[in-house]
């Protein structure tokens, strides 16, 4: 699956309609973002069951502000509409693959139970 560009208009439906979404918050002027882009694209091609998306923080200021993106690149992972990971910084390919595997291996029932407990 190709990497998709997310906008304010498409963000919510993308998260709601897909169980596993990885988002790269980036900007054209950002050197580390440009270095990470080919890694992100290459890894995305190995996981057709995951939606890989990008948010251009210069174009989608509202989204960047909503998620309090202060440093780019920032990776954010959603599983079943829950943010399970959000960290700034470029990852080497091997660490990115490891992160994806850990995210896949999460027991989402446990995560949801923990979220429910925290909210009550």
N, C-alpha and C positions, 0 to 999 in steps of 0.2 A: 504494500500500500504506500502511496506517495505521502510525503509530509504535507499537511494541509496548513494553510494560513488561517488563524482564528481572528475574528473581529468581535467587537462588542455584540453585534447582532447574531453571530453564529456560536458564541461561546456556550451559552446555557444549553442549547439543544445538543451540542456536541458532548457535553458532560452528561446530560440526562440520557442520551441515546446510546451511550457506549460505556461498558463496564470498566474499561482500562484505557486511560488517556494520559499521555506524557506530553508536557508542554515545555517548550524552550522559549523563555522570554529573552529577547535579543534586540540589537539595533545595528544598523549598517556601519556606524562609525566605531563600533566596538571590536578591537583586535581579537581578544579571546573568543568573542562570539563568532567571528569569521573563521577562526581556527577550529572551533567546535562544530561548525555547520557540516563539514563533510563526514565527520564521525557520526553525528546525529542521523544524517541521511543514510549512511551505510548500515548502521545498526537498525534503523527503522525497517529496512528491507528484509531483515531476518525475522521480524515479528509481525506477520500479517494479521494476527489477532488483536494487536494493540493499535490504537490511534495515536500517531505521532503528529503533534501540531506545533506551530510556531506563532508567537505573538510579537510583532514589531512594536516595541515600547514607544517609539517615536510616533507611530501612526495610531496606536491604540492606547493613548494616554490614560483614558478612563479605566481600562482593565489593569494597567500597570499600577495605577493609584489604588484601585480596589484591593489588589493583592499585596500592596505595600512593597512593590519591587523597588529596591534601592540600589541594587548591584546587579550587573548583568555580565555574562549570562546567568540566568536563574532557571533551574529545572524544578518542575512541579509535577507530581504524579497524583492522579486521581484514580481510586478504585471504588467502583459503585458509588460515585458522587461524593466521596470522602477524600480530602487531601491527606495522603499518607506520607508525602515527602515534599519538602520545599527548601532548597538550598541554593545559594549563589555559588558560582565557580564552574569552571570548565572541568570536565572529567576525561581522563584517558579512556580509550575504548574499552579496555578490560574492566575498569571500575564501573563504567556505565553498564556494561553487560551484567556485572555482578549485582548492581543496584536493581536492574530489571528483574533478575532472578529472585532476589529477596522480596521485591514487591509482588511478584507472582506467587511466591510461597506463603505469603501472609494469609492467616486464617481470618477472613473478613467477618465471620460471625463474632470472633473475639474482639476485633476492632470495633464493630458496631456496638457490642455490649459495653465496651470501655467508653465509647462516645456517649451512649445512653446514660451510663452511670455518672459520667462527668457532668452531663447536662441536668441531671435531676438533683 
